[in-house]
Amino acid sequence: MSKAKTLHTLPTPCLVLDRAKLRRNIARMTVACARNGVTLRPHLKTAKSIPVANLLTGPNVSGIAVSTLLEAEYFAQNGFQDIQYAVGITPDKLDRAARIQQIGARVTLVTDNLGTAREICRYTDETGTVFHVLIEIDCGERRSGLDPSAPELLDLARTLADANNVVLDGVMTHAGHSYTCRSLAEIEAVAEAERLAVVTAAERIRAAGMACPTVSVGSSPTALHARHLTGVTETRAGVFMFGDVFQAQILTCTLDDLAVSVLTEVTGHRADLGHMTIDAGGLAMSKDRSTENVENDVGFGLMADLSGEVFAPQLTIARVYQEHGLVPVTEPHRLEDFPIGRRLRVYPNHVCMTASMYPGYFVVDSEESDGVEVVEEWSRISGW
């Protein structure tokens, strides 16, 4: 019989997921959604994994959201029947979306463009395909979406509502600018702006005599810290499942909540320069830094010991090359404490980017075992 896998023996770098922390993070979001009277539509663009998605089912889960059609195909093939493709659809992707629906899933599309809406209507007329569509609203991020007071909102809604094979499902928005917040008061203000934008748009559509059943928001910080979500039906939060250093710095979670880390090992010393190198570089970690202009800048990742305990005082990746991470070692730490081959864990700044480089998760459980034994291996996908 082969020995159980542990973090002592896995190839590095690799992706480690703490199942106990994942479950706690899901429970926390479930409580927040119940408090605000909304359902959770978990956004699986970060996890991209069936075993993770299977932990996110229940009476208060309204379906899932994805950000690529490959994700939609993957989840549809594994029995998920209510999938929101939360990226503006383009006409050339309608055939692919229709094929996914043939698997047995409903794929809800998103648009903020009248020309695209007309193309959806034309396509459904010609093929007999039925599509549900949401109109994207800009709640302040200034990335995409219509202003809730824009005159063209009602033209777009009417075009979709009057089509034979199109169901105007409602409106959606994403408060991505909540990531610029640095206090709970700021997050609460963005959450209210997010809520008000979609509720205003929904009320305009209803006042014009059209149905608008879905009023969807999406952002982990606002979902957790909104004072109320009156008029909203669902939230599409996603990164809350795993957390990352950036999210901890903007108060979405704490460092103790971080469920994903990268297993690495020490590859070299530069005693003359006071740093060590590890085999987790830019490709293993991503080049996204922690929050700017904050006292606690952790560079490209926050170092922890093999059990996942963050070093005090902190050790961070100050610089990344393609396959090298450079970690300054300062008092009271010493280079001798980190011999070549010593295994460490790194908490990423942007877990979505970091996870995308790996084919799967080595799952540990800090409550049911020592947090070092691999209790499961979960696959994930990447691509478009």
TORZAMI-246683 format. One record per residue (C-alpha): residue number from 1; residue in three letters; x, y, z. Coordinates in steps of 0.02 Angstrom, whole numbers, plus 50000, padded with zeros to 5 digits. Layout:
% residues N
+-----+--------+-------+-------+-------+
! num ! residu !    px !    py !    pz !
+-----+--------+-------+-------+-------+
! NUM !    ALA !     X !     Y !     Z !
...
+-----+--------+-------+-------+-------+
//
This chain:
% residues 384
+-----+--------+-------+-------+-------+
! num ! residu !    px !    py !    pz !
+-----+--------+-------+-------+-------+
!   1 !    MET ! 50000 ! 50000 ! 50000 !
!   2 !    SER ! 50069 ! 50170 ! 49952 !
!   3 !    LYS ! 50095 ! 50299 ! 50086 !
!   4 !    ALA ! 49971 ! 50442 ! 50103 !
!   5 !    LYS ! 50024 ! 50600 ! 50015 !
!   6 !    THR ! 50077 ! 50746 ! 50122 !
!   7 !    LEU ! 50142 ! 50920 ! 50093 !
!   8 !    HIS ! 50314 ! 50848 ! 50131 !
!   9 !    THR ! 50313 ! 50746 ! 49972 !
!  10 !    LEU ! 50211 ! 50840 ! 49841 !
!  11 !    PRO ! 50299 ! 50916 ! 49690 !
!  12 !    THR ! 50324 ! 51103 ! 49704 !
!  13 !    PRO ! 50252 ! 51223 ! 49664 !
!  14 !    CYS ! 50075 ! 51159 ! 49682 !
!  15 !    LEU ! 49907 ! 51223 ! 49742 !
!  16 !    VAL ! 49845 ! 51180 ! 49917 !
!  17 !    LEU ! 49664 ! 51202 ! 49972 !
!  18 !    ASP ! 49610 ! 51193 ! 50154 !
!  19 !    ARG ! 49438 ! 51112 ! 50152 !
!  20 !    ALA ! 49394 ! 51168 ! 50329 !
!  21 !    LYS ! 49426 ! 51351 ! 50288 !
!  22 !    LEU ! 49330 ! 51336 ! 50126 !
!  23 !    ARG ! 49178 ! 51269 ! 50219 !
!  24 !    ARG ! 49188 ! 51408 ! 50348 !
!  25 !    ASN ! 49198 ! 51540 ! 50213 !
!  26 !    ILE ! 49046 ! 51468 ! 50124 !
!  27 !    ALA ! 48949 ! 51464 ! 50288 !
!  28 !    ARG ! 48993 ! 51646 ! 50321 !
!  29 !    MET ! 48927 ! 51701 ! 50151 !
!  30 !    THR ! 48771 ! 51595 ! 50173 !
!  31 !    VAL ! 48733 ! 51687 ! 50335 !
!  32 !    ALA ! 48760 ! 51856 ! 50251 !
!  33 !    CYS ! 48642 ! 51813 ! 50108 !
!  34 !    ALA ! 48509 ! 51751 ! 50229 !
!  35 !    ARG ! 48525 ! 51911 ! 50330 !
!  36 !    ASN ! 48495 ! 52015 ! 50174 !
!  37 !    GLY ! 48356 ! 51905 ! 50105 !
!  38 !    VAL ! 48444 ! 51861 ! 49942 !
!  39 !    THR ! 48496 ! 51698 ! 49862 !
!  40 !    LEU ! 48677 ! 51658 ! 49824 !
!  41 !    ARG ! 48730 ! 51626 ! 49644 !
!  42 !    PRO ! 48911 ! 51578 ! 49675 !
!  43 !    HIS ! 49030 ! 51641 ! 49543 !
!  44 !    LEU ! 49144 ! 51496 ! 49502 !
!  45 !    LYS ! 49269 ! 51588 ! 49392 !
!  46 !    THR ! 49402 ! 51566 ! 49528 !
!  47 !    ALA ! 49366 ! 51388 ! 49588 !
!  48 !    LYS ! 49327 ! 51312 ! 49417 !
!  49 !    SER ! 49300 ! 51147 ! 49507 !
!  50 !    ILE ! 49154 ! 51027 ! 49526 !
!  51 !    PRO ! 49201 ! 50971 ! 49703 !
!  52 !    VAL ! 49203 ! 51153 ! 49759 !
!  53 !    ALA ! 49039 ! 51188 ! 49671 !
!  54 !    ASN ! 48959 ! 51037 ! 49755 !
!  55 !    LEU ! 48987 ! 51122 ! 49924 !
!  56 !    LEU ! 48885 ! 51271 ! 49863 !
!  57 !    THR ! 48716 ! 51191 ! 49836 !
!  58 !    GLY ! 48559 ! 51209 ! 49940 !
!  59 !    PRO ! 48390 ! 51296 ! 49949 !
!  60 !    ASN ! 48470 ! 51469 ! 49957 !
!  61 !    VAL ! 48581 ! 51442 ! 49804 !
!  62 !    SER ! 48498 ! 51501 ! 49643 !
!  63 !    GLY ! 48618 ! 51427 ! 49517 !
!  64 !    ILE ! 48796 ! 51472 ! 49470 !
!  65 !    ALA ! 48888 ! 51609 ! 49376 !
!  66 !    VAL ! 49038 ! 51584 ! 49263 !
!  67 !    SER ! 49152 ! 51695 ! 49162 !
!  68 !    THR ! 49197 ! 51583 ! 49014 !
!  69 !    LEU ! 49097 ! 51470 ! 48902 !
!  70 !    LEU ! 49219 ! 51329 ! 48939 !
!  71 !    GLU ! 49165 ! 51344 ! 49121 !
!  72 !    ALA ! 48984 ! 51340 ! 49066 !
!  73 !    GLU ! 49016 ! 51181 ! 48965 !
!  74 !    TYR ! 49109 ! 51099 ! 49109 !
!  75 !    PHE ! 48975 ! 51133 ! 49238 !
!  76 !    ALA ! 48833 ! 51090 ! 49119 !
!  77 !    GLN ! 48915 ! 50923 ! 49079 !
!  78 !    ASN ! 48920 ! 50890 ! 49266 !
!  79 !    GLY ! 48736 ! 50920 ! 49297 !
!  80 !    PHE ! 48724 ! 51106 ! 49337 !
!  81 !    GLN ! 48566 ! 51170 ! 49253 !
!  82 !    ASP ! 48557 ! 51356 ! 49294 !
!  83 !    ILE ! 48713 ! 51446 ! 49230 !
!  84 !    GLN ! 48735 ! 51632 ! 49209 !
!  85 !    TYR ! 48872 ! 51679 ! 49085 !
!  86 !    ALA ! 48915 ! 51842 ! 49171 !
!  87 !    VAL ! 49013 ! 51920 ! 49030 !
!  88 !    GLY ! 48941 ! 52022 ! 48887 !
!  89 !    ILE ! 48892 ! 51900 ! 48749 !
!  90 !    THR ! 48948 ! 51928 ! 48570 !
!  91 !    PRO ! 48847 ! 51862 ! 48422 !
!  92 !    ASP ! 48982 ! 51739 ! 48367 !
!  93 !    LYS ! 48965 ! 51647 ! 48534 !
!  94 !    LEU ! 48778 ! 51615 ! 48521 !
!  95 !    ASP ! 48800 ! 51448 ! 48432 !
!  96 !    ARG ! 48913 ! 51385 ! 48571 !
!  97 !    ALA ! 48794 ! 51446 ! 48706 !
!  98 !    ALA ! 48651 ! 51357 ! 48617 !
!  99 !    ARG ! 48750 ! 51194 ! 48611 !
! 100 !    ILE ! 48779 ! 51205 ! 48798 !
! 101 !    GLN ! 48592 ! 51221 ! 48824 !
! 102 !    GLN ! 48568 ! 51061 ! 48725 !
! 103 !    ILE ! 48664 ! 50972 ! 48863 !
! 104 !    GLY ! 48520 ! 51018 ! 48979 !
! 105 !    ALA ! 48572 ! 51181 ! 49059 !
! 106 !    ARG ! 48493 ! 51352 ! 49043 !
! 107 !    VAL ! 48628 ! 51478 ! 48998 !
! 108 !    THR ! 48577 ! 51655 ! 49042 !
! 109 !    LEU ! 48663 ! 51786 ! 48935 !
! 110 !    VAL ! 48712 ! 51964 ! 48977 !
! 111 !    THR ! 48716 ! 52117 ! 48866 !
! 112 !    ASP ! 48715 ! 52307 ! 48877 !
! 113 !    ASN ! 48708 ! 52335 ! 48689 !
! 114 !    LEU ! 48554 ! 52362 ! 48582 !
! 115 !    GLY ! 48639 ! 52294 ! 48426 !
! 116 !    THR ! 48687 ! 52135 ! 48517 !
! 117 !    ALA ! 48510 ! 52118 ! 48584 !
! 118 !    ARG ! 48443 ! 52126 ! 48407 !
! 119 !    GLU ! 48567 ! 51992 ! 48353 !
! 120 !    ILE ! 48509 ! 51880 ! 48497 !
! 121 !    CYS ! 48329 ! 51904 ! 48441 !
! 122 !    ARG ! 48373 ! 51868 ! 48260 !
! 123 !    TYR ! 48468 ! 51711 ! 48309 !
! 124 !    THR ! 48328 ! 51643 ! 48416 !
! 125 !    ASP ! 48200 ! 51676 ! 48280 !
! 126 !    GLU ! 48305 ! 51584 ! 48151 !
! 127 !    THR ! 48353 ! 51435 ! 48260 !
! 128 !    GLY ! 48208 ! 51418 ! 48381 !
! 129 !    THR ! 48331 ! 51428 ! 48526 !
! 130 !    VAL ! 48264 ! 51510 ! 48684 !
! 131 !    PHE ! 48384 ! 51622 ! 48780 !
! 132 !    HIS ! 48361 ! 51708 ! 48947 !
! 133 !    VAL ! 48449 ! 51877 ! 48949 !
! 134 !    LEU ! 48500 ! 52001 ! 49084 !
! 135 !    ILE ! 48539 ! 52183 ! 49051 !
! 136 !    GLU ! 48703 ! 52240 ! 49128 !
! 137 !    ILE ! 48697 ! 52400 ! 49232 !
! 138 !    ASP ! 48846 ! 52509 ! 49279 !
! 139 !    CYS ! 48842 ! 52543 ! 49466 !
! 140 !    GLY ! 49000 ! 52648 ! 49468 !
! 141 !    GLU ! 49142 ! 52537 ! 49411 !
! 142 !    ARG ! 49141 ! 52618 ! 49238 !
! 143 !    ARG ! 49192 ! 52457 ! 49152 !
! 144 !    SER ! 49034 ! 52404 ! 49061 !
! 145 !    GLY ! 48847 ! 52415 ! 49079 !
! 146 !    LEU ! 48716 ! 52551 ! 49057 !
! 147 !    ASP ! 48686 ! 52692 ! 49177 !
! 148 !    PRO ! 48522 ! 52651 ! 49267 !
! 149 !    SER ! 48447 ! 52815 ! 49203 !
! 150 !    ALA ! 48507 ! 52793 ! 49023 !
! 151 !    PRO ! 48366 ! 52820 ! 48895 !
! 152 !    GLU ! 48425 ! 52669 ! 48794 !
! 153 !    LEU ! 48390 ! 52552 ! 48942 !
! 154 !    LEU ! 48206 ! 52543 ! 48900 !
! 155 !    ASP ! 48239 ! 52521 ! 48713 !
! 156 !    LEU ! 48353 ! 52375 ! 48753 !
! 157 !    ALA ! 48229 ! 52301 ! 48875 !
! 158 !    ARG ! 48084 ! 52318 ! 48752 !
! 159 !    THR ! 48183 ! 52236 ! 48612 !
! 160 !    LEU ! 48216 ! 52084 ! 48721 !
! 161 !    ALA ! 48043 ! 52078 ! 48801 !
! 162 !    ASP ! 47953 ! 52084 ! 48634 !
! 163 !    ALA ! 48054 ! 51944 ! 48553 !
! 164 !    ASN ! 47971 ! 51775 ! 48526 !
! 165 !    ASN ! 48108 ! 51664 ! 48595 !
! 166 !    VAL ! 48195 ! 51780 ! 48717 !
! 167 !    VAL ! 48154 ! 51799 ! 48902 !
! 168 !    LEU ! 48203 ! 51964 ! 48980 !
! 169 !    ASP ! 48262 ! 51896 ! 49146 !
! 170 !    GLY ! 48307 ! 52061 ! 49229 !
! 171 !    VAL ! 48460 ! 52164 ! 49270 !
! 172 !    MET ! 48632 ! 52131 ! 49343 !
! 173 !    THR ! 48783 ! 52231 ! 49398 !
! 174 !    HIS ! 48956 ! 52208 ! 49472 !
! 175 !    ALA ! 49033 ! 52324 ! 49603 !
! 176 !    GLY ! 49213 ! 52290 ! 49556 !
! 177 !    HIS ! 49260 ! 52460 ! 49623 !
! 178 !    SER ! 49227 ! 52391 ! 49798 !
! 179 !    TYR ! 49406 ! 52328 ! 49784 !
! 180 !    THR ! 49467 ! 52507 ! 49802 !
! 181 !    CYS ! 49385 ! 52522 ! 49973 !
! 182 !    ARG ! 49493 ! 52526 ! 50129 !
! 183 !    SER ! 49361 ! 52534 ! 50267 !
! 184 !    LEU ! 49195 ! 52454 ! 50308 !
! 185 !    ALA ! 49109 ! 52622 ! 50288 !
! 186 !    GLU ! 49175 ! 52636 ! 50110 !
! 187 !    ILE ! 49118 ! 52459 ! 50069 !
! 188 !    GLU ! 48945 ! 52495 ! 50140 !
! 189 !    ALA ! 48933 ! 52650 ! 50030 !
! 190 !    VAL ! 48981 ! 52555 ! 49873 !
! 191 !    ALA ! 48859 ! 52416 ! 49919 !
! 192 !    GLU ! 48718 ! 52542 ! 49930 !
! 193 !    ALA ! 48767 ! 52620 ! 49762 !
! 194 !    GLU ! 48770 ! 52446 ! 49686 !
! 195 !    ARG ! 48599 ! 52405 ! 49757 !
! 196 !    LEU ! 48522 ! 52571 ! 49708 !
! 197 !    ALA ! 48584 ! 52559 ! 49529 !
! 198 !    VAL ! 48504 ! 52391 ! 49488 !
! 199 !    VAL ! 48346 ! 52423 ! 49588 !
! 200 !    THR ! 48322 ! 52590 ! 49497 !
! 201 !    ALA ! 48346 ! 52505 ! 49329 !
! 202 !    ALA ! 48225 ! 52365 ! 49376 !
! 203 !    GLU ! 48093 ! 52488 ! 49433 !
! 204 !    ARG ! 48106 ! 52585 ! 49268 !
! 205 !    ILE ! 48083 ! 52424 ! 49169 !
! 206 !    ARG ! 47932 ! 52372 ! 49273 !
! 207 !    ALA ! 47855 ! 52545 ! 49262 !
! 208 !    ALA ! 47863 ! 52527 ! 49072 !
! 209 !    GLY ! 47756 ! 52371 ! 49085 !
! 210 !    MET ! 47890 ! 52236 ! 49072 !
! 211 !    ALA ! 47936 ! 52099 ! 49194 !
! 212 !    CYS ! 48103 ! 52109 ! 49284 !
! 213 !    PRO ! 48111 ! 51959 ! 49402 !
! 214 !    THR ! 48300 ! 51952 ! 49428 !
! 215 !    VAL ! 48396 ! 52093 ! 49511 !
! 216 !    SER ! 48574 ! 52028 ! 49528 !
! 217 !    VAL ! 48726 ! 52105 ! 49612 !
! 218 !    GLY ! 48900 ! 52035 ! 49625 !
! 219 !    SER ! 49050 ! 52071 ! 49736 !
! 220 !    SER ! 49115 ! 51979 ! 49889 !
! 221 !    PRO ! 49150 ! 52137 ! 49991 !
! 222 !    THR ! 48977 ! 52210 ! 49961 !
! 223 !    ALA ! 48887 ! 52044 ! 49984 !
! 224 !    LEU ! 48966 ! 52023 ! 50155 !
! 225 !    HIS ! 48953 ! 52202 ! 50217 !
! 226 !    ALA ! 48798 ! 52278 ! 50136 !
! 227 !    ARG ! 48684 ! 52360 ! 50265 !
! 228 !    HIS ! 48535 ! 52292 ! 50169 !
! 229 !    LEU ! 48494 ! 52230 ! 49994 !
! 230 !    THR ! 48312 ! 52281 ! 49981 !
! 231 !    GLY ! 48248 ! 52251 ! 49804 !
! 232 !    VAL ! 48393 ! 52134 ! 49758 !
! 233 !    THR ! 48357 ! 51950 ! 49724 !
! 234 !    GLU ! 48531 ! 51872 ! 49715 !
! 235 !    THR ! 48717 ! 51902 ! 49736 !
! 236 !    ARG ! 48853 ! 51826 ! 49626 !
! 237 !    ALA ! 48999 ! 51833 ! 49748 !
! 238 !    GLY ! 49146 ! 51718 ! 49711 !
! 239 !    VAL ! 49317 ! 51753 ! 49787 !
! 240 !    PHE ! 49245 ! 51738 ! 49964 !
! 241 !    MET ! 49264 ! 51549 ! 49949 !
! 242 !    PHE ! 49453 ! 51553 ! 49950 !
! 243 !    GLY ! 49502 ! 51729 ! 50004 !
! 244 !    ASP ! 49672 ! 51803 ! 49969 !
! 245 !    VAL ! 49791 ! 51929 ! 50044 !
! 246 !    PHE ! 49713 ! 52072 ! 49946 !
! 247 !    GLN ! 49539 ! 52028 ! 50009 !
! 248 !    ALA ! 49606 ! 52019 ! 50187 !
! 249 !    GLN ! 49679 ! 52193 ! 50167 !
! 250 !    ILE ! 49512 ! 52264 ! 50109 !
! 251 !    LEU ! 49420 ! 52179 ! 50254 !
! 252 !    THR ! 49325 ! 52046 ! 50156 !
! 253 !    CYS ! 49410 ! 51913 ! 50263 !
! 254 !    THR ! 49556 ! 51889 ! 50382 !
! 255 !    LEU ! 49721 ! 51802 ! 50354 !
! 256 !    ASP ! 49653 ! 51656 ! 50455 !
! 257 !    ASP ! 49516 ! 51633 ! 50323 !
! 258 !    LEU ! 49634 ! 51607 ! 50175 !
! 259 !    ALA ! 49595 ! 51435 ! 50106 !
! 260 !    VAL ! 49716 ! 51427 ! 49960 !
! 261 !    SER ! 49905 ! 51431 ! 49964 !
! 262 !    VAL ! 50049 ! 51382 ! 49852 !
! 263 !    LEU ! 50168 ! 51249 ! 49915 !
! 264 !    THR ! 50347 ! 51298 ! 49877 !
! 265 !    GLU ! 50523 ! 51258 ! 49933 !
! 266 !    VAL ! 50682 ! 51355 ! 49962 !
! 267 !    THR ! 50798 ! 51342 ! 49811 !
! 268 !    GLY ! 50941 ! 51457 ! 49857 !
! 269 !    HIS ! 51024 ! 51582 ! 49974 !
! 270 !    ARG ! 51110 ! 51748 ! 49945 !
! 271 !    ALA ! 51186 ! 51784 ! 50114 !
! 272 !    ASP ! 51275 ! 51937 ! 50045 !
! 273 !    LEU ! 51107 ! 52011 ! 49992 !
! 274 !    GLY ! 51004 ! 51943 ! 50137 !
! 275 !    HIS ! 50876 ! 51846 ! 50038 !
! 276 !    MET ! 50824 ! 51671 ! 49990 !
! 277 !    THR ! 50745 ! 51611 ! 49829 !
! 278 !    ILE ! 50596 ! 51495 ! 49813 !
! 279 !    ASP ! 50524 ! 51400 ! 49666 !
! 280 !    ALA ! 50362 ! 51500 ! 49664 !
! 281 !    GLY ! 50388 ! 51643 ! 49543 !
! 282 !    GLY ! 50278 ! 51747 ! 49430 !
! 283 !    LEU ! 50197 ! 51598 ! 49344 !
! 284 !    ALA ! 50161 ! 51509 ! 49508 !
! 285 !    MET ! 50097 ! 51663 ! 49600 !
! 286 !    SER ! 50047 ! 51792 ! 49468 !
! 287 !    LYS ! 50118 ! 51968 ! 49461 !
! 288 !    ASP ! 49974 ! 52050 ! 49552 !
! 289 !    ARG ! 50036 ! 52141 ! 49706 !
! 290 !    SER ! 49947 ! 52173 ! 49869 !
! 291 !    THR ! 49855 ! 52337 ! 49898 !
! 292 !    GLU ! 49952 ! 52493 ! 49854 !
! 293 !    ASN ! 49990 ! 52633 ! 49975 !
! 294 !    VAL ! 49963 ! 52529 ! 50131 !
! 295 !    GLU ! 50084 ! 52503 ! 50273 !
! 296 !    ASN ! 50072 ! 52314 ! 50265 !
! 297 !    ASP ! 50130 ! 52285 ! 50086 !
! 298 !    VAL ! 50162 ! 52100 ! 50060 !
! 299 !    GLY ! 50233 ! 52115 ! 49884 !
! 300 !    PHE ! 50190 ! 51961 ! 49781 !
! 301 !    GLY ! 50138 ! 51843 ! 49920 !
! 302 !    LEU ! 50140 ! 51811 ! 50106 !
! 303 !    MET ! 50249 ! 51671 ! 50173 !
! 304 !    ALA ! 50190 ! 51540 ! 50298 !
! 305 !    ASP ! 50261 ! 51381 ! 50372 !
! 306 !    LEU ! 50207 ! 51209 ! 50313 !
! 307 !    SER ! 50057 ! 51207 ! 50429 !
! 308 !    GLY ! 49995 ! 51371 ! 50352 !
! 309 !    GLU ! 50043 ! 51483 ! 50498 !
! 310 !    VAL ! 50100 ! 51654 ! 50439 !
! 311 !    PHE ! 50274 ! 51702 ! 50499 !
! 312 !    ALA ! 50286 ! 51840 ! 50629 !
! 313 !    PRO ! 50360 ! 51960 ! 50586 !
! 314 !    GLN ! 50302 ! 51932 ! 50409 !
! 315 !    LEU ! 50408 ! 51866 ! 50266 !
! 316 !    THR ! 50352 ! 51914 ! 50092 !
! 317 !    ILE ! 50399 ! 51888 ! 49910 !
! 318 !    ALA ! 50479 ! 52052 ! 49863 !
! 319 !    ARG ! 50513 ! 52011 ! 49681 !
! 320 !    VAL ! 50463 ! 51877 ! 49557 !
! 321 !    TYR ! 50546 ! 51810 ! 49402 !
! 322 !    GLN ! 50465 ! 51679 ! 49291 !
! 323 !    GLU ! 50511 ! 51532 ! 49406 !
! 324 !    HIS ! 50595 ! 51620 ! 49552 !
! 325 !    GLY ! 50525 ! 51712 ! 49701 !
! 326 !    LEU ! 50644 ! 51822 ! 49801 !
! 327 !    VAL ! 50611 ! 51830 ! 49989 !
! 328 !    PRO ! 50712 ! 51951 ! 50099 !
! 329 !    VAL ! 50753 ! 51870 ! 50266 !
! 330 !    THR ! 50763 ! 51998 ! 50405 !
! 331 !    GLU ! 50785 ! 51989 ! 50594 !
! 332 !    PRO ! 50736 ! 51895 ! 50695 !
! 333 !    HIS ! 50728 ! 51770 ! 50551 !
! 334 !    ARG ! 50892 ! 51699 ! 50488 !
! 335 !    LEU ! 50938 ! 51616 ! 50324 !
! 336 !    GLU ! 50996 ! 51465 ! 50424 !
! 337 !    ASP ! 50814 ! 51440 ! 50476 !
! 338 !    PHE ! 50770 ! 51408 ! 50293 !
! 339 !    PRO ! 50888 ! 51276 ! 50226 !
! 340 !    ILE ! 50880 ! 51235 ! 50041 !
! 341 !    GLY ! 50738 ! 51112 ! 50016 !
! 342 !    ARG ! 50634 ! 51176 ! 50163 !
! 343 !    ARG ! 50450 ! 51178 ! 50116 !
! 344 !    LEU ! 50343 ! 51331 ! 50144 !
! 345 !    ARG ! 50172 ! 51395 ! 50093 !
! 346 !    VAL ! 50131 ! 51560 ! 50011 !
! 347 !    TYR ! 49963 ! 51649 ! 50021 !
! 348 !    PRO ! 49930 ! 51736 ! 49854 !
! 349 !    ASN ! 49878 ! 51916 ! 49830 !
! 350 !    HIS ! 49752 ! 51874 ! 49693 !
! 351 !    VAL ! 49693 ! 51695 ! 49709 !
! 352 !    CYS ! 49596 ! 51700 ! 49544 !
! 353 !    MET ! 49756 ! 51731 ! 49445 !
! 354 !    THR ! 49860 ! 51611 ! 49549 !
! 355 !    ALA ! 49739 ! 51464 ! 49540 !
! 356 !    SER ! 49723 ! 51481 ! 49352 !
! 357 !    MET ! 49898 ! 51410 ! 49328 !
! 358 !    TYR ! 49863 ! 51242 ! 49410 !
! 359 !    PRO ! 49770 ! 51084 ! 49354 !
! 360 !    GLY ! 49699 ! 51046 ! 49525 !
! 361 !    TYR ! 49698 ! 51063 ! 49714 !
! 362 !    PHE ! 49786 ! 50957 ! 49842 !
! 363 !    VAL ! 49658 ! 50964 ! 49981 !
! 364 !    VAL ! 49707 ! 50969 ! 50165 !
! 365 !    ASP ! 49595 ! 50994 ! 50316 !
! 366 !    SER ! 49656 ! 51096 ! 50463 !
! 367 !    GLU ! 49514 ! 51034 ! 50573 !
! 368 !    GLU ! 49500 ! 50849 ! 50533 !
! 369 !    SER ! 49686 ! 50814 ! 50517 !
! 370 !    ASP ! 49853 ! 50901 ! 50543 !
! 371 !    GLY ! 49833 ! 51013 ! 50391 !
! 372 !    VAL ! 49983 ! 50930 ! 50308 !
! 373 !    GLU ! 49908 ! 50764 ! 50253 !
! 374 !    VAL ! 49824 ! 50769 ! 50082 !
! 375 !    VAL ! 49646 ! 50708 ! 50112 !
! 376 !    GLU ! 49580 ! 50729 ! 49935 !
! 377 !    GLU ! 49632 ! 50787 ! 49762 !
! 378 !    TRP ! 49510 ! 50897 ! 49667 !
! 379 !    SER ! 49523 ! 50936 ! 49482 !
! 380 !    ARG ! 49491 ! 51105 ! 49404 !
! 381 !    ILE ! 49490 ! 51177 ! 49229 !
! 382 !    SER ! 49568 ! 51327 ! 49143 !
! 383 !    GLY ! 49538 ! 51411 ! 48977 !
! 384 !    TRP ! 49399 ! 51491 ! 48876 !
+-----+--------+-------+-------+-------+
//
